[in-house]
Amino acid sequence: MSPRTSLAHLSTYKRFIHTSRSSLNFIGLPDPTSNLRPIIYTTATSSSSPSQSTQHPYSLREFSDDTVDHELQWKLHREQLDAFNHAYWAESNTRFEAAKSSVLAALPPNAPTEAHEYALSDFYKKWVVQERARQDEYAVELRKRTFKDFSLSAKVEFQRAKKRLANWRFL
């Protein structure tokens, strides 16, 4: 067996010897309203639809750190974060398109292209100013939730490392 053949043989089985887990999540088609591509979790706890908020029937904060399943918390939190993000952008884009349509409808049907451009330019400027506070609130909330997501993912990895160390047997 030549070295070239053996390398080709190994590269086919590369995934079997790779140490990281393979990702089982998929990216869906863009949503027509929010323009976001939803993540489809194949290990979803209940539903992978971004429009539904996933709620756990019990408060996971009731339990001490020793008994909490951080992986379940993390999965639920990721789905809730995706739903929050989708809901914000779907609602924002719906309002934007409605306002833009009303601006264009207010123009006479035979208005020149420059009138359309001026009306839309003015609309965009007013929209950005009008939405600034709302966008800032969203950004702050998104940062908080994303930090919580990072925190939970770190706890999951720590739990996994503890389990691996607990199963380690010294010879």
ChimeraX attribute file (.defattr): number of C-alpha atoms within 10 A of each C-alpha:
attribute: neighborCount
match mode: 1-to-1
recipient: residues
	/A:1	5
	/A:2	6
	/A:3	8
	/A:4	8
	/A:5	10
	/A:6	10
	/A:7	10
	/A:8	11
	/A:9	11
	/A:10	12
	/A:11	12
	/A:12	9
	/A:13	10
	/A:14	11
	/A:15	12
	/A:16	12
	/A:17	9
	/A:18	9
	/A:19	8
	/A:20	8
	/A:21	8
	/A:22	9
	/A:23	8
	/A:24	9
	/A:25	12
	/A:26	12
	/A:27	11
	/A:28	11
	/A:29	11
	/A:30	11
	/A:31	13
	/A:32	10
	/A:33	15
	/A:34	18
	/A:35	13
	/A:36	18
	/A:37	15
	/A:38	21
	/A:39	17
	/A:40	17
	/A:41	19
	/A:42	12
	/A:43	11
	/A:44	15
	/A:45	13
	/A:46	13
	/A:47	15
	/A:48	19
	/A:49	17
	/A:50	22
	/A:51	17
	/A:52	16
	/A:53	18
	/A:54	20
	/A:55	12
	/A:56	13
	/A:57	6
	/A:58	7
	/A:59	8
	/A:60	14
	/A:61	9
	/A:62	9
	/A:63	10
	/A:64	9
	/A:65	10
	/A:66	8
	/A:67	9
	/A:68	13
	/A:69	15
	/A:70	22
	/A:71	16
	/A:72	16
	/A:73	18
	/A:74	20
	/A:75	19
	/A:76	20
	/A:77	22
	/A:78	23
	/A:79	26
	/A:80	19
	/A:81	20
	/A:82	20
	/A:83	19
	/A:84	20
	/A:85	19
	/A:86	23
	/A:87	18
	/A:88	14
	/A:89	16
	/A:90	19
	/A:91	12
	/A:92	17
	/A:93	16
	/A:94	14
	/A:95	12
	/A:96	16
	/A:97	12
	/A:98	12
	/A:99	14
	/A:100	16
	/A:101	12
	/A:102	11
	/A:103	15
	/A:104	17
	/A:105	10
	/A:106	9
	/A:107	13
	/A:108	10
	/A:109	8
	/A:110	7
	/A:111	9
	/A:112	10
	/A:113	9
	/A:114	9
	/A:115	14
	/A:116	15
	/A:117	12
	/A:118	11
	/A:119	16
	/A:120	16
	/A:121	12
	/A:122	12
	/A:123	17
	/A:124	14
	/A:125	10
	/A:126	11
	/A:127	14
	/A:128	11
	/A:129	10
	/A:130	11
	/A:131	12
	/A:132	11
	/A:133	11
	/A:134	10
	/A:135	14
	/A:136	11
	/A:137	11
	/A:138	16
	/A:139	12
	/A:140	11
	/A:141	14
	/A:142	15
	/A:143	12
	/A:144	12
	/A:145	17
	/A:146	15
	/A:147	12
	/A:148	16
	/A:149	19
	/A:150	14
	/A:151	13
	/A:152	20
	/A:153	19
	/A:154	14
	/A:155	18
	/A:156	18
	/A:157	13
	/A:158	13
	/A:159	16
	/A:160	14
	/A:161	12
	/A:162	12
	/A:163	11
	/A:164	10
	/A:165	10
	/A:166	9
	/A:167	9
	/A:168	9
	/A:169	6
	/A:170	4
	/A:171	3
